[in-house]
């Protein structure tokens, strides 16, 4: 087997300088599987299907890391575990939190919206995996939140699965922090993104069904769910819109991600990762503070702050580049 098929080779678009192993998702998958076998002797059907879907997504990512798939084939392959989770495991949105009062959506609309949520969140964690430690740090925040919340809400198996991922990701980050010795690759990013997408849907459905006086109840479940994954979600929607506006495929690779912009301002890999992780944590804190706010208010606040933050970063970068150009010798 050629080295380029198991090592991520540097090129003009990538930031690293050396050939680096890109199958970091393999130990994450097997460490989580081993932990769950030890901790949970028997799964409900819903979580059996979740593990089956996660295994399928792991295989898709592994295949893409070893022999790259065409973007259309890669996206099409992802639809299989999505349909498995929606059709057999009941990971389907059952509530839109009365964002449109009095409107009951037909099954096909619910199915398509759920597919969209799975597609965006899964690929958001794949796309944010661009610098050392970033995807691992952001997924660590999401899994820690869901692990704590599901435990408080009484969904203990989901909590244990989340904490199993927390352990696997912490171990992985020891080798993925700058300078990285191994990359997560699609093997890990797609696996993690799929499970976080499933947990996001499970959180929304479970939170809506909780009694109003339950200690784990959030008034604005949608706002909280957005806050938990705000950085990868904002980055994905932003680059998708930029690519489409330029007539490119939304899945075409480029250097327009948020972490690329921060690196261009002069921040190091570690500083960029730490800053984005702190921003994500700040949004989670905001969601917890505003847990009793109406759904629309927290959603608008989180969305407004994320848009203004990206706008400010873009303005600062343009100003910095303009200053550097003016100082450059003629």
C-alpha positions in Angstrom: 0.0 0.0 0.0 1.3 3.4 -0.9 2.3 5.8 1.8 0.0 8.5 0.5 -3.0 6.3 1.1 -2.5 6.0 4.9 -0.7 9.3 5.5 -2.0 12.8 4.9 0.4 14.5 2.5 1.1 18.2 2.7 0.0 20.4 -0.2 -0.8 24.0 -1.1 -4.1 23.9 0.7 -3.1 22.1 3.8 -1.2 23.6 6.8 1.0 20.7 8.0 4.4 20.2 6.6 5.0 16.5 7.1 3.3 13.3 6.1 1.0 12.5 9.1 -1.1 9.4 9.8 -4.8 10.2 9.2 -6.5 7.3 10.8 -6.9 8.7 14.3 -10.6 7.8 14.2 -9.7 4.1 14.4 -8.5 4.0 18.0 -11.4 6.3 19.0 -13.9 3.9 17.5 -12.4 0.8 19.1 -11.9 2.5 22.5 -15.5 3.6 22.6 -16.7 0.2 21.4 -14.6 -1.6 24.1 -15.9 0.8 26.8 -19.5 0.3 25.9 -19.1 -3.5 25.9 -17.8 -3.3 29.4 -20.2 -0.6 30.7 -23.4 -1.6 29.0 -24.2 -5.3 28.9 -27.5 -4.8 27.0 -28.6 -2.1 24.6 -32.1 -1.1 23.7 -33.0 -1.5 20.0 -32.6 2.3 19.5 -29.0 2.3 20.6 -28.2 -1.0 18.8 -29.2 0.8 15.6 -27.2 3.8 16.6 -24.1 1.6 17.0 -24.8 0.0 13.7 -25.2 3.3 11.9 -22.0 4.6 13.6 -20.1 1.5 12.4 -21.3 2.1 8.8 -20.2 5.7 9.0 -16.9 4.6 10.4 -16.4 2.3 7.4 -17.3 5.2 5.0 -14.7 7.4 6.7 -12.1 4.7 6.7 -12.6 4.0 3.0 -12.3 7.8 2.2 -9.1 8.1 4.2 -7.5 5.1 2.5 -8.8 5.7 -1.0 -10.5 9.1 -1.4 -14.1 9.0 -2.5 -15.7 11.4 -5.0 -17.7 14.0 -2.9 -21.0 12.8 -4.4 -20.3 9.2 -3.6 -19.2 10.2 -0.1 -22.4 12.1 0.5 -24.5 9.4 -0.9 -22.8 6.8 1.3 -23.7 8.9 4.3 -27.4 8.7 3.6 -27.5 5.0 4.4 -26.7 5.4 8.2 -29.0 8.5 8.2 -31.9 6.5 6.9 -31.2 3.7 9.3 -31.3 6.1 12.3 -34.5 7.8 11.1 -36.4 4.8 9.9 -35.4 2.1 12.4 -33.9 3.9 15.5 -36.5 6.7 15.7 -33.9 9.5 15.6 -36.3 11.8 14.0 -37.3 15.3 15.0 -40.7 15.0 16.7 -41.0 18.6 17.8 -40.1 22.0 16.4 -40.8 23.7 19.8 -43.8 25.6 18.5 -41.6 27.9 16.4 -44.6 28.0 14.0 -47.6 27.7 16.4 -50.5 25.5 15.3 -48.6 24.0 12.3 -48.2 20.2 12.1 -45.7 19.3 9.5 -46.4 16.2 7.2 -44.1 13.2 7.7 -42.2 13.8 4.5 -41.2 17.3 5.7 -40.1 16.0 9.0 -38.1 13.3 7.3 -36.4 15.8 5.0 -35.6 18.3 7.8 -34.2 15.5 9.9 -32.0 14.3 7.0 -30.8 17.9 6.6 -29.9 18.1 10.3 -27.9 14.9 10.1 -26.1 16.0 6.9 -25.2 19.4 8.2 -24.0 18.4 11.6 -22.1 15.3 10.5 -20.3 17.2 7.8 -19.7 20.2 10.1 -17.4 18.2 12.3 -15.7 16.8 9.2 -15.1 20.2 7.7 -13.9 21.8 11.0 -11.2 19.2 11.3 -8.6 21.5 9.6 -6.0 22.2 12.3 -4.5 20.3 15.2 -6.8 19.6 18.1 -9.8 21.6 16.8 -12.3 19.0 15.9 -11.4 17.0 19.0 -11.8 19.9 21.3 -15.1 21.0 19.9 -16.5 17.4 19.9 -15.2 17.0 23.5 -17.4 20.0 24.5 -20.4 18.6 22.8 -20.1 15.1 24.2 -19.4 16.4 27.7 -22.5 18.5 27.6 -24.7 15.7 26.3 -23.2 13.2 28.7 -24.1 15.4 31.7 -27.5 16.4 30.3 -28.6 12.9 29.4 -27.6 11.6 32.8 -29.7 14.3 34.5 -32.6 13.6 32.2 -32.6 9.9 32.9 -31.3 8.7 29.5 -28.4 6.9 31.1 -27.3 4.8 28.1 -27.0 7.9 26.0 -25.0 9.5 28.8 -22.6 6.5 29.0 -22.1 6.6 25.2 -21.3 10.3 25.4 -18.8 9.8 28.2 -17.2 6.9 26.3 -16.5 9.3 23.5 -15.2 11.8 26.0 -12.6 9.3 27.1 -11.6 8.3 23.6 -11.3 11.9 22.4 -9.2 13.0 25.4 -6.8 10.2 24.7 -6.7 11.1 21.1 -6.0 14.8 21.8 -2.7 13.9 23.5 -1.4 12.9 20.1 -3.4 15.4 18.0 -2.3 18.6 19.8 0.1 20.8 17.9 2.5 19.5 16.7 0.2 16.7 15.8 1.4 13.1 15.5 -1.9 11.8 14.1 -5.0 13.3 12.4 -8.6 12.3 13.2 -9.3 11.9 9.5 -12.8 11.3 8.0 -12.7 8.0 9.9 -13.1 9.9 13.2 -14.7 13.1 12.1 -17.7 11.5 10.3 -18.2 9.0 13.2 -18.2 11.8 15.8 -20.3 14.1 13.7 -23.0 11.3 13.2 -23.3 10.5 16.9 -23.4 14.2 17.8 -26.1 14.7 15.2 -28.1 11.8 16.7 -27.6 13.1 20.2 -28.8 16.6 19.1 -32.0 15.2 17.8 -32.4 13.0 20.9 -31.8 16.0 23.1 -34.4 18.1 21.3 -37.1 15.4 21.5 -36.3 14.4 25.1 -36.1 18.0 26.3 -39.4 18.9 24.8 -41.1 16.0 26.5 -39.7 16.8 29.9 -42.1 18.3 32.5 -41.8 22.0 33.0 -40.5 21.6 36.5 -37.8 19.0 35.6 -34.3 20.3 36.6 -32.9 19.3 33.2 -35.6 21.2 31.2 -34.5 23.9 28.8 -37.2 26.3 27.7 -35.3 26.9 24.4 -34.1 23.5 23.3 -33.3 24.6 19.8 -31.2 27.5 21.0 -29.2 25.3 23.4 -28.7 22.7 20.6 -27.3 25.4 18.3 -25.1 26.8 21.1 -23.5 23.4 21.8 -22.2 23.1 18.2 -22.1 26.7 17.3 -18.5 26.9 16.0 -18.6 23.9 13.5 -22.2 24.8 12.6 -21.4 28.5 11.9 -18.3 27.6 10.0 -20.1 25.0 7.8 -23.0 27.3 6.9 -20.6 30.2 6.2 -18.3 28.3 3.8 -21.3 26.6 2.1 -22.8 30.0 1.3 -19.4 31.4 0.2 -18.8 28.5 -2.2 -22.3 28.5 -3.6 -22.1 32.3 -4.2 -18.9 31.7 -6.2 -20.6 29.0 -8.3 -18.6 26.2 -6.6 -19.7 22.9 -5.0 -20.5 23.4 -1.3 -18.2 20.4 -0.7 -15.2 21.8 -2.6 -12.2 22.2 -0.4 -10.7 25.7 0.2 -8.9 27.8 2.8 -11.9 29.9 3.9 -12.7 28.3 7.2 -12.8 30.2 10.4 -9.6 28.6 11.7 -7.8 29.6 8.4 -8.9 33.2 9.0 -7.5 33.1 12.6 -4.3 31.6 11.4 -3.9 34.4 8.9 -4.1 37.0 11.7 -0.9 35.5 13.2 -2.3 33.1 15.8 -0.7 29.7 16.2 -2.5 26.4 15.9 -2.8 26.0 19.6 -4.0 29.5 20.2 -6.6 29.2 17.4 -7.9 25.9 18.7 -8.0 27.3 22.3 -9.8 30.5 21.2 -12.5 28.7 19.2 -13.0 26.2 22.0 -13.5 29.0 24.5 -15.9 30.7 22.2 -17.9 27.5 21.9 -17.9 27.1 25.7 -19.1 30.7 26.1 -22.1 30.0 23.9 -22.9 26.9 26.0 -22.7 29.1 29.1 -25.0 31.7 27.5 -27.5 28.9 26.7 -27.4 27.7 30.3 -27.9 31.3 31.6 -30.8 31.8 29.2 -32.4 28.4 29.8 -35.8 30.0 30.7 -35.8 32.4 27.7 -38.4 31.9 25.0 -37.2 29.7 22.1 -37.1 32.5 19.5 -35.2 34.9 21.8 -32.3 32.5 22.6 -32.1 31.3 18.9 -31.9 35.0 17.7 -29.3 35.8 20.4 -27.1 32.9 19.6 -27.4 33.5 15.8 -26.9 37.2 16.1 -23.7 36.8 18.2 -22.3 34.2 15.9 -22.9 36.3 12.8 -21.4 39.4 14.4 -18.4 37.5 15.7 -17.6 36.1 12.2 -18.2 39.6 10.7 -15.8 41.2 13.2 -13.2 38.5 12.5 -13.5 39.1 8.8 -13.2 42.9 9.2 -10.1 42.6 11.5 -8.4 40.2 9.0 -9.1 42.5 6.0 -7.7 45.5 8.0 -4.6 43.5 9.0 -3.9 42.4 5.5 -4.4 46.0 4.2 -2.0 47.3 6.8 0.6 44.6 5.9 0.2 45.5 2.2 0.8 49.2 2.9 3.9 48.4 4.9 5.4 46.0 2.4 8.4 47.4 0.5 7.8 48.4 -3.1 
